[in-house]
Amino acid sequence: MRLGQSRHAWRVSAVLLLVLSILGLITPLAHASTYVGYTSTQGGALTCASFGNCVKCTQDGTPGVKCGTGSAIQSPLTGKLTSVTLETGSSLPNQVEIATFPAGTTPNSAFLACGYSGQTYNCQQVTDGQSFTVQDVEGLSGLVGQSITTIALASPVAVTQNQFVAVQFTNTATTTNGLILQVCSNNVGTGCGAIVSTGIWDLCLDFTTASPSNGAVVSSAGQANGGCGAGIFTGATFTATGQSGSTVTVTQCYGNCGTPAITLANTNSTHAVNFNQSITLFYAFQSNINGFILNVTTSVAKNYNNGQGIVEAIYVVPSCPLGQSPFTAQCPGFLASGWNVIGNPNKGKLSNGNYQIPISNGQWAAVSISGVFSPLDLNDTNTPLQVLQTSGGGCACPPPAAISQSSIFSSSFKMGLWAWIVGNAVTSQPPTTPGITGCGAGLDCILTEATNSFCSVLTTACQTGSALFWVIILTIISVTALVMALSELLPSQNIGRMGIGELGVLFFLGWIVIFTSFSLLSIYVLLLVFFVVAALSAHTIRGYVGI
């Protein structure tokens, strides 16, 4: 090899070594925690300057002292409750209490209409007399009024998957105003209409003392007479535990699943729905985990042989501006699944597809259904929820490509329609050499895992940025490896100094196409790159021909 070629090969090797070193320093992010609770989407811009928009339990003497205010939250995994969240009121709590309901059981609950002008959705509240066991009591200080605050617990509480945990707040002294924002107070946010199906129920516990002790058994109170409030802005963060480096699979049901999921009834609320008008009904929800929507399912109440057809679909909202409601012109939802008319369906559960649609914690989505004509009999669940409607679908027509306008069809509809979301929570001590978790050797799985591992919260924006980063890295590696290989095979051709730019563009486009085909990049990114490359190529050609 000549001296020039030797120096060039050394430079190429140095570039490759630098890229590989950078990749070696990047630690894949472990998705160890899952938040379940209210967010700014429900609260909107709502604040409170008095007792009206904020709440504290009025049971057992002085309000907010002996009786806690908060929620019963269903844990999505086996692990520990590590932090709690609330939106503070005008008065501030100075103590947080954590209590657990017996694992494997569900507290009795009831639906409570908001009761304010313009509010048509229901909140779900634990009924009086349900027994919880106190597990942790901690003092609070430094809180700021009317702000969303997350508090790390000094003593995390152990929980099991699907166990209900009480998150309560009190003030051991007399306070003037409410302690926690009540999102049920007016129409600035989406309220509790879509969140109750995720296992976040209003709850007040009467501790009978301002200083409860661990192990004490206490009872729920204030539901029957309205002393507890509705739409109480609280949340909790759960962290999976297990053998070091293991992956805990989290599965949650969204939509109208019944309580517990899946609980069906022999009634048929859809019988009276006029699908002849070409309408689509849908349940909107917010995901509490980072994972994938598998499919949409309903339960057909009887066999059909009259040409009846059912159209099921899934919609996702990429992002919502602060204070905007989902499935509106400011925050539209887009069709994320395939669809087809299931003609003459048989009695029983009917699922559409196995889509693996990515969704992140806090992202809005919806499951929809329409019939070709009326009547259509689908099984109800035991849970009344708010169901929305939009135009399109039915009558053998495709579902709408986007939902930017919707209205409330019913505030207490029991139609069974649900989707399962599956996500992986990695324990907080990952293995020294992380591998591809729950993934085969396929290129689609490897690239998806590598791309998503760079996002602490998997959003469309983060996934796109991570995918472009990997496209650049893989382009550099591909060009470098090819140049080095050809330089060794054809040393006399001086390959390293010929056409590297064109090779780079070719590999770059190739990786863009590959990532787009696996839905890791938007098709619009591919079109933009093609336009840019075409423009640059045209400029180069004009230079060659002297135009």
N, C-alpha and C positions, 0 to 999 in steps of 0.2 A: 504494500500500500504506500502511496506517495505521502509526503509530509503534509500537504494541504488536505488530502483526504483524511489523514489521521487526526489532524486538528479539528476538522469538521465533525468527524465521528465522535470526538471527545466532547465537543459542544452539544451535539444531539443527545449523547448519553447524560450529560450534566442536566439538560432540560428535563429528560425523563426522570432522572433521580430526584430533581427538585419537586416535580409534580407528585411523585409517589410519596415523598417525604411529607408534603402538605396533607395528602390524604391520610397518611399514618397518624398525623397529629390530631385529626378531627375525630372526636369521640361521638359516636352515635347517641342521640338523645333517647332516654328511656321514658316512655309514657307511663309514669308510675302512679299518678294521682287522677282521680275523677271527681269533678265538682257536680253536685246535685243541688239545685235550688233556684231561687229567683235571680234575675239579672236586670240590667238597666232596660232591656226590652220590655219587661213587664211593668217596671216602675215608670218608665218614660222620664219626663222632667218633673214629675210630681214631687212636691215638698210639703211640709206641714209647719204651720206656725202656731197651731193649737191642738187640742185633743182630737179634733174632727178627722184629720187625715192621717193621724198616727194613733197608735193603740197601745194600751197596757191592760192586763187582766184586772177586772174590777171585783174579783171574788176574794173572799176571806179578808175582810177589813180594809186597810188602806190599799188602794189600787197599786199594783206593781211591786209590792214589798214581799208578800208571802206567796203570791201566785205568779208563776212565770208566764211569759208571752213568747211564742215562737211557733215551731212546726214539728211535726213528726215526719221524718225523712227516711225513705227506704234505701238501705245501703245497696249499691249495685255489685258489691264484691265482698269477699272475705278478706279482712285486713284490719285497719285501724282508722277511726275518725281522727284526723290530724288537725283540722282547722274548721272554724265556723265563720259564717258571713251574715251580716245584717245591714240594712239601711237604717241608720239611727234617726230618731225623732228629734223634737225640740228639747225634750229631757233625755238624759243619757242613762243607760244601765251601768251599774258598777259590779255586776256579777253575772257569770254565765254558768248554767247547770246543764249537764248531759245525763240523760237517763235512757234506759233501753227497755223495749218491749220483748217478751219472751221470743226467742228465735223459733222460726217455723210457724208462727201464728201472726194473724193480722188484727189490729185493733178495729173495733166497730167504728163506723164513720157515717156521716150524713152529709147530704148536699145542702148548701146554704146559698140562697140567692143574695147577690151583692146588696140589693135594696136601695141603691142610689139611682138617681134619675139617669136614664140612658144606659144603665148596666143591665145586660140581658144574659150574661153568663153566670155559672154557678161556681162557688168555691166548695172544697171538700174539707170537712172538719171532723176530728175525732170526737166521738160522743162522750158524755160525762161518765165517770165511774170506771174508766179503763186504767189498769194498774201498770205503772212503770217503775223500774228500779234505778235509783240515782247511782251513777258511776263516777261522776267527777263534778267538783264545784271549784271555780276559780274566780278570783277578783279581777276587775277590769279598771283601767285608768287610761287617760290620754285620748279618749274618744272625742270625735268632732261631730257636732250636730248636723243632721240631715245630709249624711254622706254614706256611701257604700264602703264598708270596712270589713276586712278579713282578719281574724284573730287566730294565731297559731296556739294550739293547746299545749300547756306545759306537760300534761299527762294524757297522751292520746288514748282513746277508748277502743278496746277490741270489739269487733262486730263480725257477723257472718253475713253471707250473701242473702239479700232480700229481707234482712232484719230491719225493723222500724226503730229509729233512734230519735229521741226527743232532744231538740236544741232549744233551750229556754234562756230568757234574759230577765233579770230583776234589778231593782235598785233598793238597797236595804234601808234607805231613808225616804222620806216623803218627797214626791216629785209633783210638779204642776201639770205637765203635759204628757203626751204619749211617748213611749220609749222606742217604738219601731214603726216604720212606714207601713201604711195599710194600702196596698195597691188597688184595693176594691173601691177606692174613694171617688174617682172620677175617670174620665175617658182619655187621659194623656198617655196611658200605656196599654198594653194588651191584657193586663190583669192576670187573673188566675184561670181564665177560661181554658187555656191549652196546657197548663202545667200540672193539673191534678192527676192526669193519667200517668205521670212519671213518678208517683209516690211521694208527693210533697203536700202534706195535709196540715191545715191549721190546727194548733194544739196549745192549750194552756194547762199547766200542771199546778195543782194546789199543794205546795210544800208544807203548809201549816206552820212554817217558821221562816224567818229571814235567813237562817243559817242551816240549811239542810245538810245532812251527813251522808257520806257514801254508804250504800247498802240500804238506805231507807226506801220503803215502798210508798209511792205517792199516786194520787188519782187525778185524772183529767177533770176539768171543771169549766164552767162558763159557756158551754155550747148551747144548752137548753134555753138560757135566758139572754143570750147575746152578749154576755160579759167578756167574751174572749176576742171578738173581732173576726175579720175575714180578710184573706189575701195578705197574710203577714210576711213581710219581706225578710226571709232568712234562707240560709243555705249551708251546705257542709261539704268538705273535701275529704274523700276517702282514699287511703293508700293501701294497695294490695300487699299482702305479706305471703311468704312462702319460702321454699328452699332457694338459696342464692342463685340468681340467674334464671329462675323459672318464669314462665309466662302464665298469667291467670287470664283465662278467657271470660269476658264479661258479656252477657247476653241480656238485652232489655227489650220489652215490648212497648210499642208506641201506637198511638191511634186510640181506638176504643177496644181494649182487650178484655174488659171486665175485671173484677176483683175477687180473688186473685186471677191472674192471666192463666189460661183462657177460660172464662166462665160464660157459657151461652145459655140463652133462654128460648122458650118455644114461641115467643111473641115476634111479630114482624112489623116493625115501625115503617119499613119501606113500602108496605103494601099500598099505602095511600099516596105515595110520591108520584107526581105526574111526569114520568120520564118521556112522555110524548112531546113535551115542550123542549127537548134537547137541553137538559141541564146536567151538571156534574156536581155531586156532593163530595166534600172532602173534610177530613180532620187535619188540623194544623197542629204541629208539636215542635218542641225544641229538644234536640239531642243532648243528653248529659254525658256522653262518652265520645271519644274519638274512635271511629270504626267504620263499618260498612252496613248499609241497608241491604238486606238480602232479597226481600220480595214484598208483595202486598197480598193479603189474604182476607177472604170473607167466608161466611158459611151460608150456603144455599139451603133454603128451608124445604124444598121439594124438587122432584124431578120435573124437567121441562122437555116437551117435544113439540112445542108450538112455534118454534123459530125465535124464541126469546134469546137474547144475548147479553152478556155482561162485559163491561170494559173497566179494567183496573189499571191504575197508573200511579207513579211516584213523582212528586215535584220537590225540588230543593231551591232554597233562596241563597244565592252566593254570599250576600252580606246585606245588613240593614243599617241605615244611618241611625244615629242615636235618637230615640223617641219615636221612630216610625214603626208603624204596624206592618207585619209581613203580609204578602199577597195583596199589595196595593200598588198604585202607579209608582210610588217612591221606593217600593221594596218588592218587586215582582218575584214570583216563583216560576221556575222553568221545568219543563218536562224532562225528567232524568232517566226514565225507563222506556223500554220498548212497550208496545201495547198491541193487543189484538182482541177481537170480539170472540168470546167463548160462547159458541152457539149451543143451544139446548143443553145447558149445564145439568149435571146430576146433583142430587141431594148430597150435602156434605161440604167439607172445606174446599175452597177453590183458591189456588195461589197462581200468581202471574210472575214467572221468571225466577232467575237466580242471578241478580244483577251485580252484587258487590259494589254498590254505589258509595263512594267515599263521603263521609260526613264527619264534622268536627264538633267538639263540645260547644254548645251554645248556638249551633247553626239551626235555622228553621227548615222544616220539611213538611210534607203533607202526603197522605195516602188518599186516593180518590176512587170513585166508582160511579158508573152510569149504566142505565139499562137501555136496551133498544126500544122497548115500549113498556107501557104499564099494563097490569100490575107486575111488580117484581118483589118476591118474598125472600128476604134475607133474615137470618136469625139475629135477634137482639142479644146484648149482653145484660148484665145486672147493673150497669153503670150508665147514667145519663150524662152526656157530654155535649158541648156546643159543636154543632156541625155547620159548615159553611157551604154556600153554593156559588157556582159561576156558570156562565152560559157556555154551550158547546158540549160535545159528547152525546152519547145516546143516538137513537135513530140510525144506527149503523154508521155514525160519523166518528172521526177520530177525536180523541180528547184534545182540549186546547193546548197549543204549544207552550203557552205561558199564561199565568194567572196574575193579572194586574188589577182586576176588579172582582170583588166578592161581597157577599152579604150573608147575614146570619139566616140560615134556613130554620134552625131550631136551637134553642139554648139548652135543651135537655133531650137529646136524641140518643137512642140506645142501639142503633144499628151496629152490628159487629163488623169492624173493618180495622185491620191492624198490620203492622210491619215489625219484623225483628231486626234489631241492630246488634251486630257482634263486633266487639273490639278486644284488643289485647292490652292488659296492664302488666308491665314488666316490673318485677320486684325492685326495690330501691338499691340493691347491690347486684348489678348485672355481672355476668362472667367477664373475666379479664379480656378474653378475645370474643367479642360478640359475634354471633352467627346470624343467619337468616332465620327468624323465628316463625314457626308455623308456615314455612314456605318451601316449595320444591325447588328443583334445579332449573325450572323454566325461565327464559329471559324476561317474560312479562312479570313474573313474581320477583325476580332479583332486582330489576330496575325499579319496580314499584316500592319495594322495601327500602332500597337505597335512597330513593327520592323522598319518601315520607319520613324517614328517620331523621332528616334534617329539620323537621318542623315540630316544635314543642306543642303547637296547636295546629292541626291539619286544616288549613283553609285553602281555598282555590289560589289565592295570591301567593301563599307560602309554597304550595306545591309547584306552581309555575316557576317561581324563582329558583327553587331547588333543582327542578328539572333542567333549566337553562344552565345552571352551574355544572351539572353533571354532563350536559352536552359539550360544554367547553372543555372540561377535563378529559372526557373520552375522545374528543377530537384531537387534542394534543397527544394523548397516548397513542391513538391509532396512527397519526401521521408520523410520529417519532419512531414507532415500532416498524412501520413499513419502510421508512427511509433507511433505517439501520439494517433491516433484513436485505433490501435490494443492494445496499452498498457493499455488503459482504458477498452477495451472490454475483454481482456485476461490478467489480471494483474499477474496471476500466471505463465505465460509462459515466462516472462522476454524477451518480444519481442524486446525491445530496444537494447539488446546486441546480437541479432542473425541476421546475414545476411544483415546488413545495406549496406555493400559494393556491394553485389550482387543486392540489390534493387536499389542502386544508378545507377549501370551500366544499369539495365533494364529500368529504367525511362529515363536515358540519351539517350539510343538508341531509345526509343519510341518517345521522343520529336524531336530527329534528323530526324526520319522518317516523323513525322507530318510536320515539317517545310519544309522538302524537297518536300513533296507532294503538298505543297502550293507554290512551286517555290521560296521560300525564301532562300533556300540553294541549292548549286549545287549538282548534283548527285555524283560528285567526292568526295565531303566532306563526304557523306554517305558511299561511298565505302572505303574511308580512315579510317573512324571510325570503320567500320566492320573489316577491316584487323587488326587494332591495338587491338581491343577487342579479336579477334580470336587468335592473337599471345599471348596476356596476359593469355587468358583462357588455351591455350595449355601449357604454362609455369606452370600455377597453377596445371593442371591435372598431369603433369609430376612429380611435387613435391608431390602430393598425392600418386601416385603409386610407387614413388621411382625410377623413370627413370633418 
